[in-house]
Amino acid sequence: MRSAEESGAIGWEGQQGLEDARNLIHYYRLTPDHRIVMGGGPVGLGRGGDLDHDSDNKAWQHLEQHIHWLWPHLSGVVVTQHWGGPFSVTMALTPAVGYLGEDGTAVYELGCIGQGVVMSYLNGEVLAGLLTGAGDGETTRQCPFVNRRVIAWPPEPAAKYAIRGYLQAEDAFHERVPARAQGGN
């Protein structure tokens, strides 16, 4: 966007972060110079050492189309930057935090997709408690992600086509405009 008027037309008066309620979320942030930073959508799934999904023209094209679908008055606005990188997601689409190994000398945090920034503060407190031995503190006891069993992703192509395909289909189903909103019965 080029001006406060364009962001005002959206109703976006602050610089608060936004995200939608999709399985494959879109998230947005407005910069001080009225540009939209956006991510999410149909991201690739990397495994092990195959984490080179930083350049995904299909995902970037989707995000550009989504901006113009969501905010049609921005259809003339040009996207100037693209970037990407690996992310962590569990089958349950929820984080997991806990001890790694038999002796518990290392801790882990993974799967904070969608809640990554928001959850990092709480998960950091939980990890600190686990590392210092204060893991029986209130924050750690109340955190539902501690020592949660993580179900492994199935091998390809099931993960890519069956599971991600289902998540995309569910998103498309919920995204449709109900007949009542279109003037139908």
N, CA, C and O of each residue as an XYZ file, in Angstrom:
740
protein
N       0.851     -1.170      0.000
C       0.000      0.000      0.000
C       0.897      1.233      0.000
O       2.060      1.177      0.400
N       0.356      2.294     -0.436
C       1.143      3.503     -0.543
C       0.801      4.554      0.501
O       1.550      5.513      0.686
N      -0.322      4.380      1.182
C      -0.747      5.458      2.066
C      -1.590      4.950      3.225
O      -2.061      3.813      3.234
N      -1.764      5.830      4.198
C      -2.641      5.526      5.327
C      -4.090      5.423      4.858
O      -4.885      4.718      5.479
N      -4.450      6.118      3.766
C      -5.813      6.040      3.239
C      -6.131      4.636      2.753
O      -7.227      4.128      2.990
N      -5.168      3.998      2.065
C      -5.393      2.635      1.585
C      -5.542      1.660      2.746
O      -6.416      0.793      2.721
N      -4.690      1.796      3.767
C      -4.832      0.903      4.918
C      -6.092      1.251      5.703
O      -6.710      0.367      6.297
N      -6.479      2.518      5.716
C      -7.715      2.927      6.390
C      -8.943      2.348      5.719
O      -9.930      2.041      6.389
N      -8.893      2.190      4.381
C     -10.017      1.595      3.659
C     -10.236      0.144      4.067
O     -11.350     -0.369      3.964
N      -9.202     -0.506      4.520
C      -9.306     -1.879      5.016
C      -9.895     -1.873      6.421
O     -10.533     -2.841      6.834
N      -9.681     -0.781      7.156
C     -10.076     -0.730      8.563
C      -8.921     -1.117      9.466
O      -9.110     -1.449     10.636
N      -7.729     -1.070      8.906
C      -6.516     -1.483      9.612
C      -5.818     -0.231     10.113
O      -4.981      0.338      9.413
N      -6.150      0.193     11.299
C      -5.661      1.462     11.806
C      -4.363      1.344     12.575
O      -3.611      2.314     12.659
N      -4.081      0.183     13.137
C      -2.856     -0.007     13.898
C      -1.884     -0.892     13.143
O      -2.077     -1.187     11.963
N      -0.850     -1.306     13.830
C       0.122     -2.199     13.215
C      -0.002     -3.605     13.801
O       0.961     -4.371     13.810
N      -1.204     -3.935     14.291
C      -1.420     -5.240     14.887
C      -1.260     -6.334     13.836
O      -1.518     -6.132     12.649
N      -0.829     -7.490     14.309
C      -0.731     -8.644     13.432
C      -2.085     -9.304     13.287
O      -2.871     -9.342     14.233
N      -2.357     -9.823     12.107
C      -3.614    -10.505     11.836
C      -3.319    -11.894     11.284
O      -2.286    -12.111     10.651
N      -4.216    -12.818     11.523
C      -4.137    -14.112     10.852
C      -5.551    -14.613     10.647
O      -6.467    -14.262     11.391
N      -5.717    -15.442      9.621
C      -7.044    -16.005      9.397
C      -7.150    -17.346     10.122
O      -6.196    -17.782     10.768
N      -8.272    -17.980     10.019
C      -8.520    -19.206     10.781
C      -8.369    -20.459      9.920
O      -8.962    -21.493     10.226
N      -7.598    -20.378      8.868
C      -7.390    -21.535      7.999
C      -6.486    -22.570      8.653
O      -5.793    -22.283      9.629
N      -6.506    -23.767      8.106
C      -5.507    -24.761      8.481
C      -4.139    -24.301      7.976
O      -3.155    -24.319      8.716
N      -4.092    -23.889      6.710
C      -2.871    -23.350      6.098
C      -3.013    -21.826      6.135
O      -3.362    -21.191      5.140
N      -2.736    -21.269      7.298
C      -3.063    -19.875      7.601
C      -2.381    -18.878      6.683
O      -1.371    -19.162      6.039
N      -2.974    -17.712      6.653
C      -2.347    -16.516      6.094
C      -2.159    -15.589      7.283
O      -3.048    -15.467      8.126
N      -1.018    -14.943      7.352
C      -0.802    -13.980      8.427
C      -0.296    -12.686      7.817
O       0.368    -12.688      6.781
N      -0.621    -11.579      8.475
C      -0.389    -10.248      7.925
C       0.136     -9.329      9.019
O      -0.195     -9.483     10.194
N       0.947     -8.385      8.617
C       1.443     -7.333      9.509
C       1.566     -6.073      8.661
O       2.011     -6.133      7.515
N       1.180     -4.952      9.214
C       1.298     -3.668      8.527
C       2.545     -2.969      9.037
O       2.707     -2.797     10.245
N       3.434     -2.563      8.131
C       4.670     -1.888      8.516
C       4.412     -0.395      8.737
O       3.373      0.112      8.315
N       5.333      0.318      9.388
C       5.137      1.753      9.612
C       4.973      2.557      8.323
O       4.346      3.616      8.338
N       5.529      2.067      7.201
C       5.383      2.795      5.942
C       4.230      2.237      5.095
O       4.221      2.393      3.874
N       3.270      1.591      5.744
C       2.008      1.135      5.153
C       2.172      0.029      4.118
O       1.402     -0.045      3.161
N       3.163     -0.824      4.303
C       3.291     -2.004      3.451
C       2.756     -3.204      4.221
O       2.833     -3.252      5.449
N       2.214     -4.168      3.493
C       1.712     -5.391      4.115
C       2.795     -6.460      4.014
O       3.314     -6.737      2.933
N       3.123     -7.050      5.149
C       3.984     -8.226      5.184
C       3.036     -9.398      5.364
O       2.243     -9.422      6.306
N       3.115    -10.370      4.464
C       2.168    -11.476      4.472
C       2.907    -12.786      4.278
O       3.917    -12.839      3.578
N       2.411    -13.828      4.889
C       2.995    -15.150      4.699
C       1.956    -16.224      4.879
O       0.781    -15.946      5.121
N       2.411    -17.469      4.755
C       1.530    -18.610      4.925
C       1.055    -19.164      3.614
O       1.737    -19.058      2.594
N      -0.121    -19.758      3.642
C      -0.689    -20.341      2.435
C      -0.118    -21.704      2.106
O       0.232    -22.466      3.008
N      -0.018    -22.023      0.817
C       0.377    -23.369      0.386
C       1.881    -23.587      0.423
O       2.518    -23.744     -0.620
N       2.431    -23.596      1.586
C       3.876    -23.752      1.734
C       4.291    -25.197      1.491
O       3.486    -26.118      1.626
N       5.557    -25.381      1.132
C       6.080    -26.719      0.889
C       6.451    -27.414      2.191
O       6.697    -26.763      3.207
N       6.488    -28.707      2.150
C       6.869    -29.498      3.316
C       8.242    -30.096      3.080
O       8.404    -30.979      2.238
N       9.224    -29.620      3.815
C      10.563    -30.179      3.718
C      10.763    -31.210      4.814
O      10.093    -31.171      5.847
N      11.685    -32.127      4.584
C      11.954    -33.182      5.571
C      13.445    -33.329      5.743
O      14.205    -33.262      4.777
N      13.866    -33.534      6.998
C      15.273    -33.809      7.264
C      16.177    -32.766      6.652
O      16.061    -31.578      6.953
N      17.089    -33.211      5.783
C      18.022    -32.301      5.127
C      17.430    -31.595      3.924
O      18.097    -30.749      3.327
N      16.190    -31.915      3.546
C      15.546    -31.308      2.374
C      14.723    -30.098      2.810
O      13.495    -30.111      2.739
N      15.406    -29.067      3.256
C      14.717    -27.878      3.750
C      14.859    -26.684      2.820
O      14.671    -25.545      3.245
N      15.187    -26.928      1.560
C      15.396    -25.837      0.608
C      14.094    -25.457     -0.079
O      13.951    -25.623     -1.290
N      13.152    -24.949      0.696
C      11.880    -24.497      0.139
C      11.782    -22.975      0.232
O      10.687    -22.425      0.345
N      12.918    -22.304      0.184
C      12.932    -20.852      0.330
C      12.394    -20.128     -0.897
O      11.873    -19.018     -0.778
N      12.509    -20.725     -2.051
C      12.061    -20.094     -3.289
C      10.896    -20.882     -3.846
O      11.095    -21.916     -4.482
N       9.688    -20.413     -3.617
C       8.503    -21.126     -4.059
C       7.587    -20.169     -4.811
O       6.719    -19.524     -4.223
N       7.797    -20.090     -6.117
C       7.024    -19.151     -6.936
C       5.521    -19.418     -6.869
O       4.729    -18.476     -6.914
N       5.115    -20.686     -6.761
C       3.693    -21.013     -6.684
C       3.081    -20.428     -5.401
O       1.984    -19.871     -5.433
N       3.789    -20.556     -4.286
C       3.286    -19.998     -3.023
C       3.227    -18.479     -3.097
O       2.254    -17.874     -2.646
N       4.262    -17.857     -3.664
C       4.253    -16.389     -3.766
C       3.118    -15.904     -4.665
O       2.482    -14.892     -4.371
N       2.863    -16.622     -5.758
C       1.760    -16.250     -6.648
C       0.430    -16.365     -5.900
O      -0.438    -15.501     -6.030
N       0.275    -17.435     -5.117
C      -0.939    -17.609     -4.319
C      -1.126    -16.436     -3.358
O      -2.226    -15.894     -3.248
N      -0.062    -16.043     -2.666
C      -0.162    -14.955     -1.693
C      -0.533    -13.638     -2.373
O      -1.346    -12.879     -1.847
N       0.055    -13.363     -3.536
C      -0.298    -12.137     -4.260
C      -1.761    -12.152     -4.677
O      -2.457    -11.147     -4.533
N      -2.235    -13.285     -5.194
C      -3.642    -13.399     -5.580
C      -4.549    -13.265     -4.364
O      -5.630    -12.681     -4.445
N      -4.101    -13.810     -3.237
C      -4.917    -13.746     -2.021
C      -5.052    -12.310     -1.529
O      -6.131    -11.911     -1.093
N      -3.985    -11.535     -1.589
C      -4.062    -10.119     -1.188
C      -5.126     -9.407     -2.012
O      -5.932     -8.651     -1.470
N      -5.130     -9.646     -3.310
C      -6.074     -8.956     -4.195
C      -7.499     -9.503     -4.041
O      -8.467     -8.777     -4.269
N      -7.630    -10.766     -3.661
C      -8.959    -11.325     -3.389
C      -9.512    -10.742     -2.092
O     -10.681    -10.363     -2.014
N      -8.648    -10.676     -1.070
C      -9.072    -10.197      0.239
C      -9.355     -8.699      0.233
O     -10.330     -8.238      0.826
N      -8.501     -7.955     -0.436
C      -8.626     -6.500     -0.504
C      -8.622     -6.066     -1.970
O      -7.585     -5.634     -2.473
N      -9.761     -6.169     -2.670
C      -9.814     -5.862     -4.109
C      -9.348     -4.453     -4.466
O      -8.819     -4.244     -5.558
N      -9.529     -3.489     -3.577
C      -9.103     -2.124     -3.882
C      -7.579     -1.995     -3.966
O      -7.072     -0.943     -4.353
N      -6.840     -3.059     -3.605
C      -5.380     -3.046     -3.704
C      -4.882     -3.749     -4.973
O      -3.696     -4.057     -5.085
N      -5.781     -4.000     -5.921
C      -5.402     -4.786     -7.102
C      -4.265     -4.157     -7.909
O      -3.547     -4.874     -8.605
N      -4.088     -2.863     -7.836
C      -3.000     -2.224     -8.572
C      -1.690     -2.149     -7.803
O      -0.678     -1.706     -8.347
N      -1.697     -2.571     -6.560
C      -0.507     -2.498     -5.728
C       0.457     -3.620     -6.122
O       0.061     -4.778     -6.260
N       1.724     -3.257     -6.300
C       2.741     -4.204     -6.740
C       3.450     -4.813     -5.530
O       3.823     -4.102     -4.597
N       3.631     -6.129     -5.554
C       4.407     -6.812     -4.519
C       5.877     -6.665     -4.890
O       6.283     -6.994     -6.005
N       6.670     -6.167     -3.944
C       8.067     -5.847     -4.260
C       9.076     -6.839     -3.709
O      10.212     -6.879     -4.181
N       8.694     -7.638     -2.723
C       9.655     -8.547     -2.092
C       9.029     -9.912     -1.879
O       7.825    -10.025     -1.650
N       9.863    -10.962     -1.957
C       9.464    -12.329     -1.622
C      10.581    -12.969     -0.817
O      11.757    -12.708     -1.069
N      10.231    -13.790      0.134
C      11.229    -14.588      0.839
C      10.521    -15.783      1.459
O       9.292    -15.842      1.500
N      11.293    -16.708      1.927
C      10.711    -17.891      2.530
C      11.725    -18.580      3.414
O      12.823    -18.069      3.637
N      11.357    -19.725      3.908
C      12.248    -20.498      4.746
C      11.526    -21.673      5.358
O      10.297    -21.741      5.319
N      12.276    -22.596      5.923
C      11.628    -23.760      6.532
C      10.839    -23.380      7.774
O      11.120    -22.366      8.414
N       9.868    -24.183      8.104
C       9.049    -23.977      9.288
C       8.788    -25.326      9.925
O       9.109    -26.366      9.351
N       8.223    -25.306     11.076
C       7.989    -26.527     11.836
C       6.487    -26.709     12.049
O       5.812    -25.805     12.541
N       5.975    -27.865     11.683
C       4.552    -28.147     11.858
C       4.375    -29.609     12.262
O       5.030    -30.498     11.717
N       3.497    -29.843     13.209
C       3.174    -31.203     13.622
C       1.876    -31.629     12.943
O       1.138    -30.792     12.423
N       1.603    -32.920     12.949
C       0.353    -33.429     12.365
C      -0.870    -32.822     13.051
O      -1.890    -32.592     12.400
N      -0.782    -32.564     14.338
C      -1.914    -32.002     15.083
C      -2.006    -30.488     14.939
O      -2.930    -29.873     15.471
N      -1.051    -29.875     14.221
C      -1.000    -28.428     14.021
C      -0.898    -27.673     15.340
O      -1.372    -26.542     15.447
N      -0.284    -28.289     16.341
C      -0.067    -27.651     17.636
C       1.382    -27.875     18.069
O       2.002    -28.850     17.645
N       1.926    -27.002     18.896
C       3.314    -27.128     19.338
C       3.548    -28.331     20.251
O       2.614    -28.931     20.782
N       4.806    -28.650     20.407
C       5.248    -29.669     21.360
C       6.546    -29.175     21.989
O       7.421    -28.658     21.296
N       6.666    -29.334     23.299
C       7.834    -28.909     24.054
C       8.179    -30.034     25.024
O       7.283    -30.687     25.559
N       9.472    -30.266     25.254
C       9.814    -31.297     26.225
C      11.289    -31.617     26.270
O      12.113    -30.898     25.705
N      11.617    -32.701     26.945
C      12.992    -33.169     27.073
C      13.354    -34.041     25.884
O      12.509    -34.741     25.326
N      14.602    -33.986     25.513
C      15.111    -34.803     24.415
C      16.117    -35.792     24.976
O      17.062    -35.403     25.662
N      15.918    -37.052     24.690
C      16.862    -38.063     25.135
C      16.537    -38.621     26.502
O      15.672    -38.116     27.219
N      17.254    -39.677     26.841
C      17.040    -40.396     28.101
C      17.425    -39.573     29.327
O      16.748    -39.622     30.354
N      18.525    -38.810     29.210
C      19.027    -38.100     30.389
C      18.402    -36.725     30.592
O      18.628    -36.096     31.626
N      17.624    -36.248     29.632
C      16.936    -34.975     29.776
C      17.837    -33.756     29.825
O      17.476    -32.740     30.419
N      19.021    -33.848     29.199
C      19.939    -32.706     29.226
C      19.650    -31.702     28.115
O      20.237    -30.621     28.092
N      18.770    -32.041     27.216
C      18.395    -31.117     26.148
C      16.876    -31.026     26.095
O      16.168    -31.964     26.461
N      16.397    -29.894     25.637
C      14.964    -29.703     25.487
C      14.679    -29.325     24.039
O      15.583    -28.938     23.298
N      13.427    -29.440     23.648
C      13.040    -29.101     22.282
C      11.729    -28.327     22.278
O      10.941    -28.372     23.223
N      11.535    -27.628     21.190
C      10.276    -26.949     20.902
C      10.074    -27.074     19.409
O      10.991    -26.794     18.636
N       8.898    -27.487     18.989
C       8.624    -27.604     17.563
C       7.145    -27.432     17.303
O       6.323    -27.484     18.217
N       6.824    -27.227     16.046
C       5.433    -27.183     15.625
C       4.663    -25.936     15.990
O       3.460    -26.015     16.236
N       5.310    -24.794     16.035
C       4.604    -23.561     16.408
C       4.040    -22.830     15.196
O       3.946    -21.602     15.203
N       3.671    -23.559     14.176
C       3.110    -22.929     12.978
C       1.830    -22.180     13.355
O       0.975    -22.699     14.074
N       1.723    -20.976     12.864
C       0.532    -20.184     13.139
C       0.570    -19.479     14.473
O       0.114    -18.341     14.587
N       1.101    -20.128     15.474
C       1.199    -19.518     16.791
C       2.659    -19.262     17.145
O       2.976    -19.004     18.306
N       3.552    -19.329     16.162
C       4.981    -19.258     16.424
C       5.418    -18.087     17.273
O       6.036    -18.285     18.319
N       5.118    -16.889     16.857
C       5.560    -15.714     17.598
C       4.822    -15.606     18.924
O       5.428    -15.319     19.956
N       3.532    -15.834     18.896
C       2.731    -15.727     20.109
C       3.167    -16.768     21.135
O       3.318    -16.467     22.319
N       3.366    -17.996     20.661
C       3.702    -19.080     21.574
C       5.160    -19.061     22.015
O       5.491    -19.659     23.039
N       6.038    -18.396     21.277
C       7.459    -18.451     21.610
C       7.748    -17.898     23.004
O       8.651    -18.395     23.677
N       7.014    -16.896     23.451
C       7.227    -16.331     24.775
C       6.894    -17.358     25.855
O       7.701    -17.605     26.751
N       5.700    -17.957     25.768
C       5.297    -18.961     26.750
C       6.205    -20.188     26.666
O       6.665    -20.692     27.691
N       6.460    -20.660     25.463
C       7.311    -21.836     25.303
C       8.728    -21.571     25.793
O       9.384    -22.481     26.301
N       9.208    -20.348     25.651
C      10.523    -19.990     26.184
C      10.552    -20.114     27.704
O      11.519    -20.618     28.275
N       9.488    -19.652     28.354
C       9.399    -19.803     29.818
C       9.379    -21.275     30.215
O      10.034    -21.679     31.177
N       8.622    -22.068     29.466
C       8.528    -23.499     29.765
C       9.882    -24.166     29.557
O      10.318    -24.956     30.395
N      10.555    -23.856     28.444
C      11.876    -24.438     28.174
C      12.879    -24.050     29.256
O      13.675    -24.879     29.697
N      12.839    -22.786     29.683
C      13.743    -22.348     30.753
C      13.477    -23.129     32.031
O      14.409    -23.524     32.732
N      12.202    -23.351     32.330
C      11.858    -24.130     33.513
C      12.338    -25.564     33.410
O      12.810    -26.132     34.396
N      12.226    -26.151     32.240
C      12.699    -27.520     32.050
C      14.221    -27.599     32.184
O      14.745    -28.538     32.783
N      14.933    -26.612     31.624
C      16.397    -26.621     31.673
C      16.952    -26.355     33.062
O      17.986    -26.910     33.434
N      16.271    -25.508     33.836
C      16.786    -25.136     35.162
C      16.275    -26.049     36.268
O      16.676    -25.913     37.424
N      15.405    -26.964     35.920
C      14.846    -27.845     36.938
C      13.618    -27.260     37.605
O      13.045    -27.878     38.502
N      13.211    -26.086     37.183
C      12.005    -25.475     37.741
C      10.788    -25.886     36.907
O       9.772    -25.192     36.878
N      10.917    -27.017     36.239
C       9.877    -27.497     35.336
C       8.577    -27.876     36.002
O       7.597    -28.173     35.319
N       8.547    -27.872     37.314
C       7.287    -28.165     37.982
C       6.560    -26.879     38.370
O       5.593    -26.910     39.131
N       7.031    -25.749     37.841
C       6.383    -24.468     38.115
C       5.014    -24.386     37.455
O       4.664    -25.212     36.613
N       4.253    -23.383     37.848
C       2.880    -23.217     37.376
C       2.792    -23.120     35.853
O       1.931    -23.759     35.248
N       3.674    -22.327     35.222
C       3.628    -22.163     33.764
C       3.800    -23.499     33.067
O       3.070    -23.814     32.127
N       4.770    -24.287     33.528
C       5.032    -25.578     32.899
C       3.887    -26.553     33.150
O       3.492    -27.283     32.240
N       3.351    -26.578     34.358
C       2.244    -27.497     34.675
C       1.005    -27.183     33.843
O       0.270    -28.091     33.456
N       0.772    -25.907     33.568
C      -0.431    -25.520     32.838
C      -0.261    -25.584     31.323
O      -1.247    -25.475     30.595
N       0.940    -25.756     30.841
C       1.189    -25.766     29.392
C       0.787    -27.124     28.805
O       1.369    -28.147     29.166
N      -0.199    -27.140     27.907
C      -0.669    -28.421     27.352
C       0.302    -29.049     26.357
O       0.090    -30.182     25.925
N       1.354    -28.340     25.989
C       2.273    -28.832     24.965
C       3.471    -29.589     25.534
O       4.250    -30.166     24.775
N       3.633    -29.594     26.877
C       4.791    -30.237     27.499
C       4.670    -31.755     27.387
O       3.660    -32.349     27.765
N       5.722    -32.359     26.860
C       5.822    -33.814     26.703
C       4.620    -34.413     25.967
O       4.229    -35.554     26.214
N       4.056    -33.639     25.079
C       2.937    -34.102     24.261
C       3.465    -35.070     23.214
O       4.498    -34.816     22.595
N       2.769    -36.165     23.017
C       3.172    -37.146     22.009
C       2.970    -36.540     20.626
O       1.893    -36.030     20.317
N       3.998    -36.596     19.805
C       3.939    -36.048     18.456
C       3.815    -37.208     17.474
O       4.646    -38.115     17.459
N       2.782    -37.168     16.668
C       2.564    -38.189     15.648
C       3.415    -37.830     14.434
O       3.380    -36.694     13.961
N       4.168    -38.787     13.938
C       5.047    -38.550     12.788
C       4.228    -38.334     11.516
O       3.170    -38.935     11.326
N       4.741    -37.465     10.656
C       4.125    -37.277      9.350
C       4.301    -38.562      8.549
O       5.349    -39.201      8.645
N       3.312    -38.951      7.768
C       3.465    -40.142      6.937
C       4.457    -39.869      5.802
O       4.758    -38.712      5.507
N       4.958    -40.914      5.175
C       5.900    -40.721      4.075
C       5.219    -40.070      2.866
O       3.994    -40.091      2.740
N       6.033    -39.499      1.989
C       5.494    -38.959      0.739
C       5.068    -40.122     -0.140
O       5.645    -41.203     -0.022
N       4.105    -39.953     -0.998
C       3.386    -38.720     -1.281
C       2.163    -38.497     -0.404
O       1.422    -37.541     -0.631
N       1.928    -39.351      0.590
C       0.730    -39.206      1.429
C       0.681    -37.857      2.126
O      -0.374    -37.224      2.168
N       1.809    -37.405      2.675
C       1.815    -36.128      3.393
C       1.463    -34.978      2.465
O       0.676    -34.100      2.817
N       2.045    -34.991      1.291
C       1.835    -33.877      0.366
C       0.431    -33.880     -0.222
O      -0.234    -32.844     -0.245
N      -0.015    -35.012     -0.686
C      -1.276    -35.029     -1.425
C      -2.487    -35.323     -0.550
O      -3.496    -34.625     -0.656
N      -2.418    -36.316      0.294
C      -3.601    -36.678      1.084
C      -3.835    -35.693      2.222
O      -4.922    -35.128      2.334
N      -2.844    -35.483      3.054
C      -3.051    -34.650      4.238
C      -3.130    -33.174      3.877
O      -4.084    -32.492      4.253
N      -2.134    -32.676      3.149
C      -2.192    -31.263      2.781
C      -3.376    -31.005      1.862
O      -4.002    -29.948      1.948
N      -3.697    -31.959      0.979
C      -4.870    -31.813      0.114
C      -6.147    -31.701      0.920
O      -7.018    -30.890      0.603
N      -6.263    -32.520      1.973
C      -7.433    -32.439      2.848
C      -7.501    -31.069      3.528
O      -8.559    -30.440      3.558
N      -6.374    -30.611      4.073
C      -6.359    -29.319      4.761
C      -6.754    -28.194      3.806
O      -7.495    -27.289      4.191
N      -6.265    -28.243      2.564
C      -6.617    -27.220      1.575
C      -8.108    -27.307      1.219
O      -8.774    -26.280      1.089
N      -8.627    -28.525      1.063
C     -10.047    -28.694      0.737
C     -10.931    -28.174      1.870
O     -11.951    -27.531      1.622
N     -10.538    -28.452      3.108
C     -11.307    -27.955      4.251
C     -11.276    -26.428      4.284
O     -12.297    -25.792      4.545
N     -10.116    -25.843      4.023
C     -10.023    -24.379      3.969
C     -10.943    -23.823      2.880
O     -11.661    -22.851      3.117
N     -10.927    -24.428      1.693
C     -11.763    -23.957      0.582
C     -13.244    -24.072      0.931
O     -14.029    -23.184      0.597
N     -13.634    -25.160      1.601
C     -15.022    -25.352      2.002
C     -15.476    -24.240      2.935
O     -16.553    -23.671      2.752
N     -14.660    -23.929      3.932
C     -15.037    -22.905      4.912
C     -14.912    -21.490      4.355
O     -15.489    -20.550      4.903
N     -14.167    -21.340      3.278
C     -13.968    -20.016      2.691
C     -15.124    -19.599      1.793
O     -15.307    -18.409      1.535
N     -15.892    -20.545      1.321
C     -16.983    -20.210      0.405
C     -17.962    -19.270      1.088
O     -18.098    -19.288      2.312
N     -18.632    -18.462      0.311
C     -19.604    -17.517      0.836
C     -20.932    -18.243      1.004
O     -21.449    -18.799      0.036
N     -21.499    -18.251      2.215
C     -22.784    -18.933      2.413
C     -23.878    -18.339      1.530
O     -23.854    -17.152      1.205
N     -24.833    -19.178      1.151
C     -25.924    -18.747      0.268
C     -26.674    -17.553      0.864
O     -27.078    -16.652      0.128
N     -26.866    -17.536      2.192
C     -27.577    -16.397      2.832
C     -26.856    -15.090      2.565
O     -27.498    -14.067      2.325
N     -25.523    -15.108      2.604
C     -24.761    -13.869      2.403
C     -24.847    -13.395      0.961
O     -24.626    -12.216      0.684
N     -25.170    -14.312      0.024
C     -25.288    -13.958     -1.379
C     -26.729    -13.580     -1.746
O     -27.021    -13.316     -2.912
N     -27.613    -13.555     -0.771
C     -29.005    -13.207     -1.036
C     -29.888    -14.428     -1.280
O     -31.061    -14.282     -1.624
N     -29.336    -15.637     -1.106
C     -30.117    -16.854     -1.289
C     -30.830    -17.246     -0.008
O     -30.849    -16.487      0.961
N     -31.413    -18.430     -0.010
C     -32.127    -18.928      1.159
C     -31.224    -19.664      2.088
O     -31.671    -20.149      3.127
